[in-house]
Amino acid sequence: MGKPYSIDLRDRVVESVIKGGLSCRQAASQFKLGVSTVINWVRRWRETGSVAPGQMGGHKPKLISGAWRTWLLERIKTDFTLHGLVAELAGRGLKVDYRTVWSFVHGEKLSFKKNGGGWRARPPRRGPATSAMG
């Protein structure tokens, strides 16, 4: 992931637009930046009074933890589907998506694999070649 542009550059670009009278396109061309970048910097300065970049990255805590984790581990002891668990959690007040529940189940090593019995019902991989119809 790239690093944000320096505050000094941001200040010079915004100052050239606000005080220097340049348009965002002209400032972008002069400083060799994207037009949308300059527009966003000017918008940020007008809304917050600062051109400092927002937070990049960081740790996002897991939604399914504590009491939710305990309840879900108990619930998973019986048959379940991931979509069903999403609906049950939403009914109990925790709004999560399918991917969050899948990550939890996979992380707890509770994923279910189908058995190989279905392979017998399929035709052989390398069966006899089909004959030409004639």
Residue pairs with C-beta under 8 A, 6 or more apart in sequence:
1 56
1 57
4 53
4 56
5 33
5 37
5 53
7 51
7 52
9 31
10 41
10 51
10 52
10 53
11 51
12 31
13 27
13 31
13 33
13 38
13 41
14 41
14 42
14 45
14 51
16 22
16 27
16 30
16 31
17 23
17 24
17 27
17 38
17 42
18 42
18 45
20 27
22 30
24 35
24 38
24 39
24 42
25 35
25 38
27 33
27 38
28 34
28 35
28 37
28 38
31 38
41 51
44 50
44 51
45 51
62 104
63 94
63 96
63 100
64 72
64 89
64 94
64 96
64 100
64 101
64 104
68 89
68 94
69 104
71 92
72 85
72 89
72 104
73 108
75 85
75 88
76 85
76 105
76 108
76 110
82 98
82 101
82 102
82 105
83 98
85 101
85 105
86 96
86 97
86 98
86 101
89 95
89 96
89 101
90 96
105 111
